[in-house]
Amino acid sequence: MDIGEIYSFIFGTPAGVGILIGVTLVLCVIIAFLLERRTRKIYADRGPREDGDDWELFDDDEEEEDGE
């Protein structure tokens, strides 16, 4: 099997394109996992903030207007 046959299989057949997408997806997941582990080691949890600014994404403490 030479390079030309491999190239035509990967880019010329639906099965080859599926394999290419699958391999790319697996590589991206592995790289993201490794980078996330590395980031967690660098930026360890330092505990709660002392200034009282505990912002949360789904914070429902905001007052809603009665008209809406």
N, C-alpha and C positions, 0 to 999 in steps of 0.2 A: 504494500500500500504506500503510495508516494504522497507528497504534499498536495498535488493537484486533486487527487481523489478525495482526500480529507477535506480540502477547501470546498469542493463541489458538494460533498455530503452535508457539511455544516451549513452552508449558505444556499444550497440549491434544493434541499428537501425539507418538508415540514418536520420530520423527525429530527433532523439536524438543527433546525432553528429552535425547536423545543429543548434540545439538549443544551444549546448555547445559552438560552434564557435561563434554564435551570441551574447551570454551572455558575452563571453570573449572579443569580439570586443567592445561591449558597455562599459564594465568595463574599458578597456584600454583607450577609448576616454574620459570617465569621469575623470579618474585619470590624463591623460595628460592635460585636461582643467584646473583642479584644480591646478596642479603643475605650469602651465604656468601663471595663475593668481597670484600665490604666488611669482613666479620669477619676474614678472613685478613690484610687490610692492617692492620687495627687491632692484632690480636694476632699479630704475626709470631713465627716459631719462635725461641725463645730458647735453644735447645740443650738438652742433657741436664741433669737436675737434679743439683745438687752434693751433696745430703744423702743420696744413695744410695737414695731411695725411688722406685724405678722400677716403679711398679705397672702391671700390664698386665691387660687383661680376661681373656685366656685363659692366665693364668699357671698352669702345672702343677707348680710347685715345692712346693706344699703337700703335706705327708705325708698319705697316705690311711690310714684305719684298716683293719686286717687283717680285721675282722669283716664289712665291707660290700663 
